[in-house]
Amino acid sequence: MLPRGIFGEFAAAEGFHSAALKARDSHLQRSQDHHARLTDIASKGHIGAGVVTDTDSDAAQAIAGASDQFEAEDA
């Protein structure tokens, strides 16, 4: 936190100090909001991973089944 008077004891310095604190607070709030959103997204990652794993497993079974079907037709 910027201490009061760090930029001087005149109106423009006080205005700059206020603007700097306001920008810092805004940045801090946005950072906290982004962190919350990213944490929420990350907590759902296992759902997407499960879907991909299931789809991959189903595709592997379908490919194996197709191979068995071709072997049966050749016999």
PDB file of N, CA, C and O in Angstrom:
ATOM      1  N   MET A   1       0.846  -1.176   0.000  1.00  0.00           N
ATOM      2  CA  MET A   1       0.000   0.000   0.000  1.00  0.00           C
ATOM      3  C   MET A   1       0.886   1.232   0.000  1.00  0.00           C
ATOM      4  O   MET A   1       1.891   1.298   0.708  1.00  0.00           O
ATOM      5  N   LEU A   2       0.499   2.190  -0.797  1.00  0.00           N
ATOM      6  CA  LEU A   2       1.265   3.436  -0.877  1.00  0.00           C
ATOM      7  C   LEU A   2       0.920   4.338   0.302  1.00  0.00           C
ATOM      8  O   LEU A   2      -0.250   4.644   0.533  1.00  0.00           O
ATOM      9  N   PRO A   3       1.933   4.762   1.044  1.00  0.00           N
ATOM     10  CA  PRO A   3       1.638   5.668   2.162  1.00  0.00           C
ATOM     11  C   PRO A   3       1.227   7.050   1.656  1.00  0.00           C
ATOM     12  O   PRO A   3       1.720   7.529   0.635  1.00  0.00           O
ATOM     13  N   ARG A   4       0.337   7.660   2.377  1.00  0.00           N
ATOM     14  CA  ARG A   4      -0.138   8.998   2.024  1.00  0.00           C
ATOM     15  C   ARG A   4       1.035   9.970   2.077  1.00  0.00           C
ATOM     16  O   ARG A   4       1.853   9.912   2.996  1.00  0.00           O
ATOM     17  N   GLY A   5       1.117  10.852   1.105  1.00  0.00           N
ATOM     18  CA  GLY A   5       2.188  11.844   1.070  1.00  0.00           C
ATOM     19  C   GLY A   5       3.438  11.375   0.342  1.00  0.00           C
ATOM     20  O   GLY A   5       4.400  12.136   0.239  1.00  0.00           O
ATOM     21  N   ILE A   6       3.456  10.175  -0.154  1.00  0.00           N
ATOM     22  CA  ILE A   6       4.656   9.653  -0.815  1.00  0.00           C
ATOM     23  C   ILE A   6       5.024  10.459  -2.063  1.00  0.00           C
ATOM     24  O   ILE A   6       6.198  10.558  -2.419  1.00  0.00           O
ATOM     25  N   PHE A   7       4.021  11.032  -2.723  1.00  0.00           N
ATOM     26  CA  PHE A   7       4.270  11.811  -3.934  1.00  0.00           C
ATOM     27  C   PHE A   7       4.341  13.310  -3.662  1.00  0.00           C
ATOM     28  O   PHE A   7       4.523  14.105  -4.584  1.00  0.00           O
ATOM     29  N   GLY A   8       4.202  13.683  -2.429  1.00  0.00           N
ATOM     30  CA  GLY A   8       4.271  15.098  -2.060  1.00  0.00           C
ATOM     31  C   GLY A   8       3.008  15.548  -1.350  1.00  0.00           C
ATOM     32  O   GLY A   8       2.037  14.802  -1.214  1.00  0.00           O
ATOM     33  N   GLU A   9       3.055  16.778  -0.907  1.00  0.00           N
ATOM     34  CA  GLU A   9       1.953  17.338  -0.130  1.00  0.00           C
ATOM     35  C   GLU A   9       1.238  18.431  -0.916  1.00  0.00           C
ATOM     36  O   GLU A   9       1.006  19.515  -0.379  1.00  0.00           O
ATOM     37  N   PHE A  10       0.883  18.175  -2.173  1.00  0.00           N
ATOM     38  CA  PHE A  10       0.165  19.163  -2.974  1.00  0.00           C
ATOM     39  C   PHE A  10      -0.968  18.452  -3.708  1.00  0.00           C
ATOM     40  O   PHE A  10      -0.993  17.223  -3.775  1.00  0.00           O
ATOM     41  N   ALA A  11      -1.897  19.217  -4.255  1.00  0.00           N
ATOM     42  CA  ALA A  11      -3.144  18.675  -4.810  1.00  0.00           C
ATOM     43  C   ALA A  11      -2.909  17.624  -5.899  1.00  0.00           C
ATOM     44  O   ALA A  11      -3.562  16.581  -5.895  1.00  0.00           O
ATOM     45  N   ALA A  12      -1.997  17.882  -6.819  1.00  0.00           N
ATOM     46  CA  ALA A  12      -1.756  16.924  -7.906  1.00  0.00           C
ATOM     47  C   ALA A  12      -1.204  15.607  -7.358  1.00  0.00           C
ATOM     48  O   ALA A  12      -1.562  14.532  -7.840  1.00  0.00           O
ATOM     49  N   ALA A  13      -0.338  15.692  -6.358  1.00  0.00           N
ATOM     50  CA  ALA A  13       0.223  14.483  -5.748  1.00  0.00           C
ATOM     51  C   ALA A  13      -0.863  13.688  -5.036  1.00  0.00           C
ATOM     52  O   ALA A  13      -0.899  12.461  -5.119  1.00  0.00           O
ATOM     53  N   GLU A  14      -1.744  14.387  -4.340  1.00  0.00           N
ATOM     54  CA  GLU A  14      -2.857  13.724  -3.650  1.00  0.00           C
ATOM     55  C   GLU A  14      -3.786  13.053  -4.670  1.00  0.00           C
ATOM     56  O   GLU A  14      -4.260  11.937  -4.456  1.00  0.00           O
ATOM     57  N   GLY A  15      -4.038  13.757  -5.783  1.00  0.00           N
ATOM     58  CA  GLY A  15      -4.878  13.179  -6.841  1.00  0.00           C
ATOM     59  C   GLY A  15      -4.245  11.939  -7.447  1.00  0.00           C
ATOM     60  O   GLY A  15      -4.916  10.936  -7.694  1.00  0.00           O
ATOM     61  N   PHE A  16      -2.932  12.024  -7.683  1.00  0.00           N
ATOM     62  CA  PHE A  16      -2.230  10.860  -8.236  1.00  0.00           C
ATOM     63  C   PHE A  16      -2.259   9.699  -7.251  1.00  0.00           C
ATOM     64  O   PHE A  16      -2.461   8.549  -7.642  1.00  0.00           O
ATOM     65  N   HIS A  17      -2.057  10.003  -5.979  1.00  0.00           N
ATOM     66  CA  HIS A  17      -2.083   8.971  -4.939  1.00  0.00           C
ATOM     67  C   HIS A  17      -3.447   8.281  -4.921  1.00  0.00           C
ATOM     68  O   HIS A  17      -3.526   7.055  -4.851  1.00  0.00           O
ATOM     69  N   SER A  18      -4.495   9.056  -4.981  1.00  0.00           N
ATOM     70  CA  SER A  18      -5.853   8.493  -4.993  1.00  0.00           C
ATOM     71  C   SER A  18      -6.082   7.632  -6.232  1.00  0.00           C
ATOM     72  O   SER A  18      -6.662   6.550  -6.141  1.00  0.00           O
ATOM     73  N   ALA A  19      -5.626   8.112  -7.387  1.00  0.00           N
ATOM     74  CA  ALA A  19      -5.782   7.347  -8.633  1.00  0.00           C
ATOM     75  C   ALA A  19      -4.993   6.048  -8.580  1.00  0.00           C
ATOM     76  O   ALA A  19      -5.472   5.011  -9.039  1.00  0.00           O
ATOM     77  N   ALA A  20      -3.791   6.097  -8.027  1.00  0.00           N
ATOM     78  CA  ALA A  20      -2.965   4.889  -7.915  1.00  0.00           C
ATOM     79  C   ALA A  20      -3.626   3.865  -6.992  1.00  0.00           C
ATOM     80  O   ALA A  20      -3.630   2.671  -7.295  1.00  0.00           O
ATOM     81  N   LEU A  21      -4.177   4.317  -5.885  1.00  0.00           N
ATOM     82  CA  LEU A  21      -4.852   3.395  -4.969  1.00  0.00           C
ATOM     83  C   LEU A  21      -6.109   2.796  -5.611  1.00  0.00           C
ATOM     84  O   LEU A  21      -6.397   1.612  -5.441  1.00  0.00           O
ATOM     85  N   LYS A  22      -6.844   3.619  -6.341  1.00  0.00           N
ATOM     86  CA  LYS A  22      -8.046   3.143  -7.009  1.00  0.00           C
ATOM     87  C   LYS A  22      -7.685   2.095  -8.070  1.00  0.00           C
ATOM     88  O   LYS A  22      -8.353   1.067  -8.182  1.00  0.00           O
ATOM     89  N   ALA A  23      -6.631   2.359  -8.844  1.00  0.00           N
ATOM     90  CA  ALA A  23      -6.179   1.400  -9.863  1.00  0.00           C
ATOM     91  C   ALA A  23      -5.718   0.103  -9.212  1.00  0.00           C
ATOM     92  O   ALA A  23      -6.006  -0.985  -9.711  1.00  0.00           O
ATOM     93  N   ARG A  24      -5.000   0.220  -8.092  1.00  0.00           N
ATOM     94  CA  ARG A  24      -4.536  -0.972  -7.377  1.00  0.00           C
ATOM     95  C   ARG A  24      -5.712  -1.802  -6.882  1.00  0.00           C
ATOM     96  O   ARG A  24      -5.720  -3.024  -7.029  1.00  0.00           O
ATOM     97  N   ASP A  25      -6.697  -1.147  -6.300  1.00  0.00           N
ATOM     98  CA  ASP A  25      -7.872  -1.857  -5.787  1.00  0.00           C
ATOM     99  C   ASP A  25      -8.639  -2.542  -6.915  1.00  0.00           C
ATOM    100  O   ASP A  25      -9.111  -3.669  -6.766  1.00  0.00           O
ATOM    101  N   SER A  26      -8.756  -1.843  -8.047  1.00  0.00           N
ATOM    102  CA  SER A  26      -9.448  -2.418  -9.205  1.00  0.00           C
ATOM    103  C   SER A  26      -8.697  -3.638  -9.733  1.00  0.00           C
ATOM    104  O   SER A  26      -9.302  -4.664 -10.044  1.00  0.00           O
ATOM    105  N   HIS A  27      -7.388  -3.519  -9.829  1.00  0.00           N
ATOM    106  CA  HIS A  27      -6.554  -4.632 -10.301  1.00  0.00           C
ATOM    107  C   HIS A  27      -6.660  -5.822  -9.344  1.00  0.00           C
ATOM    108  O   HIS A  27      -6.775  -6.967  -9.780  1.00  0.00           O
ATOM    109  N   LEU A  28      -6.621  -5.551  -8.066  1.00  0.00           N
ATOM    110  CA  LEU A  28      -6.731  -6.606  -7.065  1.00  0.00           C
ATOM    111  C   LEU A  28      -8.076  -7.325  -7.188  1.00  0.00           C
ATOM    112  O   LEU A  28      -8.127  -8.554  -7.130  1.00  0.00           O
ATOM    113  N   GLN A  29      -9.148  -6.578  -7.356  1.00  0.00           N
ATOM    114  CA  GLN A  29     -10.480  -7.182  -7.487  1.00  0.00           C
ATOM    115  C   GLN A  29     -10.561  -8.041  -8.742  1.00  0.00           C
ATOM    116  O   GLN A  29     -11.087  -9.153  -8.698  1.00  0.00           O
ATOM    117  N   ARG A  30     -10.043  -7.534  -9.867  1.00  0.00           N
ATOM    118  CA  ARG A  30     -10.058  -8.316 -11.114  1.00  0.00           C
ATOM    119  C   ARG A  30      -9.237  -9.590 -10.967  1.00  0.00           C
ATOM    120  O   ARG A  30      -9.633 -10.648 -11.457  1.00  0.00           O
ATOM    121  N   SER A  31      -8.101  -9.491 -10.296  1.00  0.00           N
ATOM    122  CA  SER A  31      -7.252 -10.671 -10.078  1.00  0.00           C
ATOM    123  C   SER A  31      -7.983 -11.714  -9.238  1.00  0.00           C
ATOM    124  O   SER A  31      -7.916 -12.909  -9.525  1.00  0.00           O
ATOM    125  N   GLN A  32      -8.670 -11.262  -8.217  1.00  0.00           N
ATOM    126  CA  GLN A  32      -9.430 -12.188  -7.369  1.00  0.00           C
ATOM    127  C   GLN A  32     -10.578 -12.825  -8.146  1.00  0.00           C
ATOM    128  O   GLN A  32     -10.851 -14.014  -7.981  1.00  0.00           O
ATOM    129  N   ASP A  33     -11.254 -12.044  -8.992  1.00  0.00           N
ATOM    130  CA  ASP A  33     -12.337 -12.584  -9.825  1.00  0.00           C
ATOM    131  C   ASP A  33     -11.799 -13.627 -10.802  1.00  0.00           C
ATOM    132  O   ASP A  33     -12.396 -14.690 -10.969  1.00  0.00           O
ATOM    133  N   HIS A  34     -10.670 -13.323 -11.446  1.00  0.00           N
ATOM    134  CA  HIS A  34     -10.070 -14.276 -12.378  1.00  0.00           C
ATOM    135  C   HIS A  34      -9.668 -15.553 -11.661  1.00  0.00           C
ATOM    136  O   HIS A  34      -9.875 -16.653 -12.174  1.00  0.00           O
ATOM    137  N   HIS A  35      -9.094 -15.406 -10.475  1.00  0.00           N
ATOM    138  CA  HIS A  35      -8.688 -16.581  -9.701  1.00  0.00           C
ATOM    139  C   HIS A  35      -9.899 -17.456  -9.385  1.00  0.00           C
ATOM    140  O   HIS A  35      -9.831 -18.680  -9.504  1.00  0.00           O
ATOM    141  N   ALA A  36     -10.986 -16.841  -8.991  1.00  0.00           N
ATOM    142  CA  ALA A  36     -12.201 -17.606  -8.670  1.00  0.00           C
ATOM    143  C   ALA A  36     -12.728 -18.335  -9.901  1.00  0.00           C
ATOM    144  O   ALA A  36     -13.118 -19.499  -9.815  1.00  0.00           O
ATOM    145  N   ARG A  37     -12.741 -17.654 -11.047  1.00  0.00           N
ATOM    146  CA  ARG A  37     -13.232 -18.290 -12.273  1.00  0.00           C
ATOM    147  C   ARG A  37     -12.334 -19.431 -12.699  1.00  0.00           C
ATOM    148  O   ARG A  37     -12.823 -20.501 -13.061  1.00  0.00           O
ATOM    149  N   LEU A  38     -11.017 -19.220 -12.661  1.00  0.00           N
ATOM    150  CA  LEU A  38     -10.089 -20.269 -13.066  1.00  0.00           C
ATOM    151  C   LEU A  38     -10.128 -21.459 -12.111  1.00  0.00           C
ATOM    152  O   LEU A  38      -9.987 -22.605 -12.541  1.00  0.00           O
ATOM    153  N   THR A  39     -10.318 -21.198 -10.833  1.00  0.00           N
ATOM    154  CA  THR A  39     -10.450 -22.281  -9.865  1.00  0.00           C
ATOM    155  C   THR A  39     -11.698 -23.100 -10.163  1.00  0.00           C
ATOM    156  O   THR A  39     -11.676 -24.328 -10.080  1.00  0.00           O
ATOM    157  N   ASP A  40     -12.780 -22.423 -10.507  1.00  0.00           N
ATOM    158  CA  ASP A  40     -14.025 -23.110 -10.860  1.00  0.00           C
ATOM    159  C   ASP A  40     -13.832 -23.971 -12.106  1.00  0.00           C
ATOM    160  O   ASP A  40     -14.271 -25.121 -12.140  1.00  0.00           O
ATOM    161  N   ILE A  41     -13.183 -23.425 -13.120  1.00  0.00           N
ATOM    162  CA  ILE A  41     -12.925 -24.186 -14.347  1.00  0.00           C
ATOM    163  C   ILE A  41     -12.032 -25.382 -14.047  1.00  0.00           C
ATOM    164  O   ILE A  41     -12.294 -26.485 -14.525  1.00  0.00           O
ATOM    165  N   ALA A  42     -10.982 -25.175 -13.262  1.00  0.00           N
ATOM    166  CA  ALA A  42     -10.054 -26.260 -12.939  1.00  0.00           C
ATOM    167  C   ALA A  42     -10.749 -27.371 -12.160  1.00  0.00           C
ATOM    168  O   ALA A  42     -10.421 -28.547 -12.319  1.00  0.00           O
ATOM    169  N   SER A  43     -11.703 -26.997 -11.320  1.00  0.00           N
ATOM    170  CA  SER A  43     -12.394 -28.013 -10.527  1.00  0.00           C
ATOM    171  C   SER A  43     -13.263 -28.914 -11.397  1.00  0.00           C
ATOM    172  O   SER A  43     -13.656 -30.001 -10.975  1.00  0.00           O
ATOM    173  N   LYS A  44     -13.562 -28.458 -12.618  1.00  0.00           N
ATOM    174  CA  LYS A  44     -14.400 -29.245 -13.523  1.00  0.00           C
ATOM    175  C   LYS A  44     -13.576 -30.019 -14.551  1.00  0.00           C
ATOM    176  O   LYS A  44     -14.137 -30.713 -15.399  1.00  0.00           O
ATOM    177  N   GLY A  45     -12.263 -29.906 -14.482  1.00  0.00           N
ATOM    178  CA  GLY A  45     -11.396 -30.576 -15.442  1.00  0.00           C
ATOM    179  C   GLY A  45     -11.560 -32.077 -15.452  1.00  0.00           C
ATOM    180  O   GLY A  45     -11.460 -32.704 -16.506  1.00  0.00           O
ATOM    181  N   HIS A  46     -11.810 -32.665 -14.296  1.00  0.00           N
ATOM    182  CA  HIS A  46     -11.955 -34.118 -14.229  1.00  0.00           C
ATOM    183  C   HIS A  46     -13.176 -34.598 -15.018  1.00  0.00           C
ATOM    184  O   HIS A  46     -13.202 -35.732 -15.496  1.00  0.00           O
ATOM    185  N   ILE A  47     -14.176 -33.743 -15.151  1.00  0.00           N
ATOM    186  CA  ILE A  47     -15.368 -34.120 -15.922  1.00  0.00           C
ATOM    187  C   ILE A  47     -14.998 -34.281 -17.391  1.00  0.00           C
ATOM    188  O   ILE A  47     -15.355 -35.278 -18.019  1.00  0.00           O
ATOM    189  N   GLY A  48     -14.287 -33.308 -17.936  1.00  0.00           N
ATOM    190  CA  GLY A  48     -13.845 -33.386 -19.323  1.00  0.00           C
ATOM    191  C   GLY A  48     -12.904 -34.545 -19.552  1.00  0.00           C
ATOM    192  O   GLY A  48     -12.986 -35.221 -20.578  1.00  0.00           O
ATOM    193  N   ALA A  49     -12.014 -34.781 -18.611  1.00  0.00           N
ATOM    194  CA  ALA A  49     -11.079 -35.896 -18.739  1.00  0.00           C
ATOM    195  C   ALA A  49     -11.827 -37.231 -18.754  1.00  0.00           C
ATOM    196  O   ALA A  49     -11.463 -38.143 -19.497  1.00  0.00           O
ATOM    197  N   GLY A  50     -12.859 -37.340 -17.940  1.00  0.00           N
ATOM    198  CA  GLY A  50     -13.662 -38.575 -17.920  1.00  0.00           C
ATOM    199  C   GLY A  50     -14.382 -38.803 -19.237  1.00  0.00           C
ATOM    200  O   GLY A  50     -14.458 -39.934 -19.717  1.00  0.00           O
ATOM    201  N   VAL A  51     -14.909 -37.742 -19.824  1.00  0.00           N
ATOM    202  CA  VAL A  51     -15.599 -37.848 -21.106  1.00  0.00           C
ATOM    203  C   VAL A  51     -14.630 -38.307 -22.187  1.00  0.00           C
ATOM    204  O   VAL A  51     -14.952 -39.192 -22.980  1.00  0.00           O
ATOM    205  N   VAL A  52     -13.441 -37.706 -22.218  1.00  0.00           N
ATOM    206  CA  VAL A  52     -12.440 -38.091 -23.220  1.00  0.00           C
ATOM    207  C   VAL A  52     -12.026 -39.550 -23.024  1.00  0.00           C
ATOM    208  O   VAL A  52     -11.895 -40.289 -24.000  1.00  0.00           O
ATOM    209  N   THR A  53     -11.824 -39.966 -21.793  1.00  0.00           N
ATOM    210  CA  THR A  53     -11.432 -41.347 -21.518  1.00  0.00           C
ATOM    211  C   THR A  53     -12.521 -42.314 -21.950  1.00  0.00           C
ATOM    212  O   THR A  53     -12.227 -43.340 -22.563  1.00  0.00           O
ATOM    213  N   ASP A  54     -13.773 -42.002 -21.641  1.00  0.00           N
ATOM    214  CA  ASP A  54     -14.886 -42.871 -22.036  1.00  0.00           C
ATOM    215  C   ASP A  54     -15.012 -42.946 -23.549  1.00  0.00           C
ATOM    216  O   ASP A  54     -15.226 -44.024 -24.104  1.00  0.00           O
ATOM    217  N   THR A  55     -14.881 -41.813 -24.215  1.00  0.00           N
ATOM    218  CA  THR A  55     -14.977 -41.787 -25.679  1.00  0.00           C
ATOM    219  C   THR A  55     -13.857 -42.601 -26.297  1.00  0.00           C
ATOM    220  O   THR A  55     -14.085 -43.350 -27.246  1.00  0.00           O
ATOM    221  N   ASP A  56     -12.655 -42.463 -25.772  1.00  0.00           N
ATOM    222  CA  ASP A  56     -11.511 -43.206 -26.278  1.00  0.00           C
ATOM    223  C   ASP A  56     -11.707 -44.705 -26.062  1.00  0.00           C
ATOM    224  O   ASP A  56     -11.398 -45.505 -26.946  1.00  0.00           O
ATOM    225  N   SER A  57     -12.209 -45.081 -24.916  1.00  0.00           N
ATOM    226  CA  SER A  57     -12.471 -46.494 -24.624  1.00  0.00           C
ATOM    227  C   SER A  57     -13.544 -47.059 -25.553  1.00  0.00           C
ATOM    228  O   SER A  57     -13.403 -48.166 -26.072  1.00  0.00           O
ATOM    229  N   ASP A  58     -14.610 -46.298 -25.758  1.00  0.00           N
ATOM    230  CA  ASP A  58     -15.678 -46.742 -26.669  1.00  0.00           C
ATOM    231  C   ASP A  58     -15.147 -46.898 -28.091  1.00  0.00           C
ATOM    232  O   ASP A  58     -15.499 -47.855 -28.780  1.00  0.00           O
ATOM    233  N   ALA A  59     -14.312 -45.975 -28.533  1.00  0.00           N
ATOM    234  CA  ALA A  59     -13.737 -46.057 -29.879  1.00  0.00           C
ATOM    235  C   ALA A  59     -12.829 -47.275 -29.996  1.00  0.00           C
ATOM    236  O   ALA A  59     -12.860 -47.969 -31.013  1.00  0.00           O
ATOM    237  N   ALA A  60     -12.029 -47.543 -28.983  1.00  0.00           N
ATOM    238  CA  ALA A  60     -11.147 -48.709 -29.000  1.00  0.00           C
ATOM    239  C   ALA A  60     -11.955 -49.999 -29.075  1.00  0.00           C
ATOM    240  O   ALA A  60     -11.578 -50.922 -29.797  1.00  0.00           O
ATOM    241  N   GLN A  61     -13.054 -50.074 -28.343  1.00  0.00           N
ATOM    242  CA  GLN A  61     -13.916 -51.265 -28.387  1.00  0.00           C
ATOM    243  C   GLN A  61     -14.567 -51.414 -29.759  1.00  0.00           C
ATOM    244  O   GLN A  61     -14.694 -52.528 -30.265  1.00  0.00           O
ATOM    245  N   ALA A  62     -14.978 -50.305 -30.361  1.00  0.00           N
ATOM    246  CA  ALA A  62     -15.596 -50.360 -31.684  1.00  0.00           C
ATOM    247  C   ALA A  62     -14.587 -50.823 -32.728  1.00  0.00           C
ATOM    248  O   ALA A  62     -14.932 -51.601 -33.617  1.00  0.00           O
ATOM    249  N   ILE A  63     -13.362 -50.360 -32.634  1.00  0.00           N
ATOM    250  CA  ILE A  63     -12.325 -50.783 -33.572  1.00  0.00           C
ATOM    251  C   ILE A  63     -12.021 -52.262 -33.387  1.00  0.00           C
ATOM    252  O   ILE A  63     -11.894 -52.998 -34.366  1.00  0.00           O
ATOM    253  N   ALA A  64     -11.903 -52.699 -32.148  1.00  0.00           N
ATOM    254  CA  ALA A  64     -11.645 -54.120 -31.886  1.00  0.00           C
ATOM    255  C   ALA A  64     -12.805 -54.975 -32.389  1.00  0.00           C
ATOM    256  O   ALA A  64     -12.583 -56.048 -32.952  1.00  0.00           O
ATOM    257  N   GLY A  65     -14.030 -54.517 -32.195  1.00  0.00           N
ATOM    258  CA  GLY A  65     -15.210 -55.248 -32.662  1.00  0.00           C
ATOM    259  C   GLY A  65     -15.243 -55.332 -34.177  1.00  0.00           C
ATOM    260  O   GLY A  65     -15.642 -56.357 -34.730  1.00  0.00           O
ATOM    261  N   ALA A  66     -14.831 -54.272 -34.853  1.00  0.00           N
ATOM    262  CA  ALA A  66     -14.801 -54.278 -36.316  1.00  0.00           C
ATOM    263  C   ALA A  66     -13.770 -55.271 -36.814  1.00  0.00           C
ATOM    264  O   ALA A  66     -14.006 -55.965 -37.803  1.00  0.00           O
ATOM    265  N   SER A  67     -12.649 -55.349 -36.156  1.00  0.00           N
ATOM    266  CA  SER A  67     -11.609 -56.302 -36.539  1.00  0.00           C
ATOM    267  C   SER A  67     -12.122 -57.726 -36.396  1.00  0.00           C
ATOM    268  O   SER A  67     -11.882 -58.560 -37.269  1.00  0.00           O
ATOM    269  N   ASP A  68     -12.828 -58.014 -35.304  1.00  0.00           N
ATOM    270  CA  ASP A  68     -13.401 -59.356 -35.088  1.00  0.00           C
ATOM    271  C   ASP A  68     -14.409 -59.662 -36.175  1.00  0.00           C
ATOM    272  O   ASP A  68     -14.485 -60.795 -36.650  1.00  0.00           O
ATOM    273  N   GLN A  69     -15.185 -58.666 -36.578  1.00  0.00           N
ATOM    274  CA  GLN A  69     -16.207 -58.862 -37.599  1.00  0.00           C
ATOM    275  C   GLN A  69     -15.572 -59.197 -38.941  1.00  0.00           C
ATOM    276  O   GLN A  69     -16.087 -60.057 -39.655  1.00  0.00           O
ATOM    277  N   PHE A  70     -14.478 -58.553 -39.306  1.00  0.00           N
ATOM    278  CA  PHE A  70     -13.798 -58.850 -40.565  1.00  0.00           C
ATOM    279  C   PHE A  70     -13.183 -60.232 -40.542  1.00  0.00           C
ATOM    280  O   PHE A  70     -13.209 -60.940 -41.549  1.00  0.00           O
ATOM    281  N   GLU A  71     -12.627 -60.627 -39.401  1.00  0.00           N
ATOM    282  CA  GLU A  71     -12.038 -61.956 -39.284  1.00  0.00           C
ATOM    283  C   GLU A  71     -13.108 -63.029 -39.433  1.00  0.00           C
ATOM    284  O   GLU A  71     -12.849 -64.074 -40.031  1.00  0.00           O
ATOM    285  N   ALA A  72     -14.293 -62.794 -38.907  1.00  0.00           N
ATOM    286  CA  ALA A  72     -15.392 -63.760 -39.005  1.00  0.00           C
ATOM    287  C   ALA A  72     -15.865 -63.892 -40.454  1.00  0.00           C
ATOM    288  O   ALA A  72     -16.234 -64.982 -40.891  1.00  0.00           O
ATOM    289  N   GLU A  73     -15.853 -62.788 -41.197  1.00  0.00           N
ATOM    290  CA  GLU A  73     -16.310 -62.831 -42.598  1.00  0.00           C
ATOM    291  C   GLU A  73     -15.290 -63.551 -43.475  1.00  0.00           C
ATOM    292  O   GLU A  73     -15.671 -64.165 -44.472  1.00  0.00           O
ATOM    293  N   ASP A  74     -13.987 -63.492 -43.124  1.00  0.00           N
ATOM    294  CA  ASP A  74     -12.957 -64.149 -43.900  1.00  0.00           C
ATOM    295  C   ASP A  74     -12.954 -65.660 -43.683  1.00  0.00           C
ATOM    296  O   ASP A  74     -12.463 -66.397 -44.538  1.00  0.00           O
ATOM    297  N   ALA A  75     -13.475 -66.123 -42.595  1.00  0.00           N
ATOM    298  CA  ALA A  75     -13.424 -67.553 -42.272  1.00  0.00           C
ATOM    299  C   ALA A  75     -14.433 -68.358 -43.060  1.00  0.00           C
ATOM    300  O   ALA A  75     -14.513 -69.575 -42.899  1.00  0.00           O
TER     301      ALA A  75
END
